[in-house]
Structure formats: structure tokens, C-alpha cells
Amino acid sequence: MSIVYNEIILSESAFFHMVTSAMEVYRKEVIGILISTSSAEGNICHVKYALPQQEAVRRFTWAIITNTEQKLKDTIENMNNALSTKNKIVGYFHSHTDFGDVRAIPEPSKLDLKSFSEPNIHIIIAINHTPKYSPWLENTDGTLSGTVGKYHIKLQGYLFSNKKSRHLPIKLS
């Protein structure tokens, strides 16, 4: 039976890896996996790690992982065995970048909705070039946003289930 999450709490490590990997491939999309412990407290998904995927094809408007999901699960299981941990893949993250005068938004595209697997947590990172500074905030709409260098970044969480997505608020631990 799947857990129905109502909130995502990101560790500093997961947040750091998602944001830096989105900045690293800016103008193309980053894609990666979200890892959590095997239990959930009060329907809160505690994301411990975010691992950008090296075996991915990246374009301006999409990215796909070329690893099989089973290979990713096997890798996590091997790490769990080696380190006596109980981590599991709980979802995926990817970025949307600005394109010309069109600003990126952290909303799922039609292609995203077709490719989201379920039930899963998804985090979309919108990354836009900006000349002005914004402090990092947990916004009232459940997003996280702020600037790093010349980029404005906004993260939005989703639960994808029954071929539908719904917003999940994101917070930093």
C-alpha cells in the first residue's frame, strides 16, 4: 500500500544537490531521484538525498533517465546493504529553465504528466536568469524560492497518483 503524502521536508543535502545540479546544466533540464527512509511520520515525506542522474539525455524542454528504474533500485539496495541503511526511492526531481522571453514555472508540462510514474513524489525546479537578489523563503503557496548568484529558483512539490498531480508544500528541515 502506498503512503499518501501531504508535505515534503527536504534535508539541506537534498536541497543543495537539486539546486546546484539545476544550475550546473542551466539551459537544459536536470533530472534525478529523491531518496527517503522507508517510513513516514504523519504523511510527511522526509527527502534525505537528491541524486542527479548522470545517465540522462538532456534537452532544453525535457530530460530522461536512461538507466532503468530497476537498476536505480538495485543500486540503492546495494548501498543499503553496504551501509546498513533503509533508504528508498520516493520520487524524482527535474528542472524547467527559461527559454527566450518565456520564464520557467514549476508546473508539470503535458509531457511531464505523461511521464510521471505513480504513486510518486515529484519536485519541479524552475530556474530563471535574474539580475536581482531575493532571499530564500518558504512561500504561502507551498513553494520554496530565492536566488543563488544570477539565478532565481523556485521549487514546487507534487504527488502524482491516479494519473493526476496535486501540489505538496515543501519545507526545509
N, C-alpha and C positions, 0 to 999 in steps of 0.2 A: 504494500500500500504506500502511496506517495504522500509526502508531507505537503500540506498546503501552507506555504509561507505567506506572511503578512508584512515582513520587513527584512531588509538586508543590512547587516552590520559588517563593514569592511575593516579588516585589520590594516594597520599602517603599511605593512608589507604589500598586501594585495593592492591597495590604493596606489602606492608608489610604482609598482610594476605596471599597472594598467596605464597610468598617466604617462610614465616615461616611454613605454613602448608605443603609445599612440603618437607621442611627439617624435620619436625616432623615425617612424615611417610616414610622417605627415605628408599629405597629398595622396597617400594610398591608405587603405584600411589595415588596421591591425586586427588580429583575431587570436583568441586564446581561451583557455579553460579556467573555470573557477573551482577551487577546491575547499572543502569544508570537512569538519569532523563528521562522524556518522550519526550524531544525534542533534536534535534541535530543541531549543528551550522556548516554549511559548510561541511556536511557529515563527521564530526568528532564524534566518539563515545567517550563520556566522561564517563569512568567507575569510579563510586564513591566508590562502595563497591565490595569486592570479598568474598563470603561466602563459606568456605569449608563445604562440606556436611557430617554430622555425620552418616546419614542413607545411607551408601555406603558399597559395598563389594569391598575390595581392594586385588589385586594380584600384582605380580612383573611386569606383562606386560599389565594389564588392571585394570580398576575400573568402577563400575557402580553405579549410584544413585538408591537407592531402593525406594525413595519417588516417587510419581507420579509427573509429571510436573504440573498438576492441583493443587496438594497440595502445591507445591512451590509457584505457582502464587497466590493461596489463602492466603498463609502466608504473602507474600509481600503486597497484597491488604489490609489485616487486619492491617499490620504495617502502611501502607499509611493512612488508616482511623484514626488510633490511633494518628498519629503524624502530620496529615495534610500535607503529602508529596506526591510527584508524581513519585515514583521510579518504575522501571520495570526491569524484567529480559531481558537482551540483548544477553546473551550467556553463555558460560561455559568455565571453565579452567580445565586443568588436567596436570599431570606431567609424564615425562618419566625419568626413572633412569638408571644409568649404570648397566650392567649385566655382571659380569666377566670382560673380557678384552674389551667388546663392550661398547663404550661410548654412552651416551644418546644424541639424537639430537632432536631439537624442530620441527620435521616434522611429519605430520599426518601419522599414520600407515594405512594399509588396513582396519583394524578393526575400527580405528578412522573414516575413511571416510564413512564406512557403518553406524556408529552410530551417526555421526553428524546430528543434526536436522537443518532445514533451514527455512528461512534465519537467520543465527545467526553468532555472533562473537564467535570465539574460540581462546583461548590463550593456547599454549603448553609451559610448563616449562621443560627444560632439566636440570637435576641435576646430577652432576658428582663429585666424590670424587677427591680432588686435594691437593697437598702439597704446592702449590704456590699461592700467592696473585695476584689478578687482580682488578684494580679499576672498579667501575661501569661506564659503557659507553652506550650512545645511538649510536649504530653502523651504519655504512653506508648502511648495508643490511636491516635496519629497525628493528633490534633486540635490546634488552637490555641485557647486560651481565656484570657479575662481580662475586666476591667471597664474601661469608659470612662464616667465620670460615674455616672449612675444605671442603667446597663445592663450586664448580664453577657452576653458574646458568645462564641460557640463556632463555629468553622469546621471543617467536615469535607469532605474531597475524595473524589470518586468518578470512576471510569472507567466509562462506560456503553458496553457493546459486546455484541452478540448478544442484545439485549433483556434484559440483566442488568446490575446495577451491582455494583461492588466498591470497597471503601474504598481510598483512596490517602492515605498520610501527607502532611501539609502542613508545610512549614518556612518560616521567613522567611530571606531572603538577607541 
